[in-house]
């Protein structure tokens, strides 16, 4: 790594987009991914829809126990 970098021609905020949402990648174990893919396929929905359904149900359960 250099001791100094030249930022004299840099532009602050060049890639900033107001309202942009960051979508984080989620990494699942192969076994879990395979199972969820099969379930999503059998229900005729996308994997992300199934995972969101499962997580929302989990949130409901956790909140009900509080």
N, C-alpha and C positions, 0 to 999 in steps of 0.2 A: 504494500500500500504506500502511496506517495505521502510525503510529509505535508504537502500542500496541493490543493486542487484549484484550478482557475474557474471561478463561477461568474466572471465578469460579463459573459454573454448569456448567462442563464435567465430564464423567465420565471418569475414567481407565479405559481398557480396555473401554469400552462396546461396541465392535465386535470385540473379541478373542474368537476361538473356538479353544480348544485342539484341536490335531490337524487344523486346517483346512489344506488343501493349496492352494497357489497354482498355477493353471494359466496359464502365460504364453502370450500369443498369438504365433503364428509367421506371418510374412508371407513368402510365396513369390512369385517372379517369375511373371508371367502364363503364360509359356511352360512353366515347370516345373510350375505348378499344373495347367495343361491336360493335360500329359503324364501326371502322376500320377493325375489324375481318370480319365483314359481307362484306365490300367492297373488302378486299383482297381475300376472298373466292369466291366472284362473278367474280373477275378478274382472278382467278386461279393462284394467286401469294402468296408468303409468306408475313406475316405481316410486317417484317422488310423491304422488298422491297417496299411495299406501303408507309410506313412511310418515307423512304428515298426519294421516288419520290415526296411526298408532301413537304418535307422540302427543297429539291432542287428547286422546283418550287417557294416556298416562298422566298428563297434566291435570285432567279432571279428577282422576283417582287420588293423586297427591293432594290436590286442593280440598277434596272431600274429607280427607283424613285430618286436615288441620283443625 
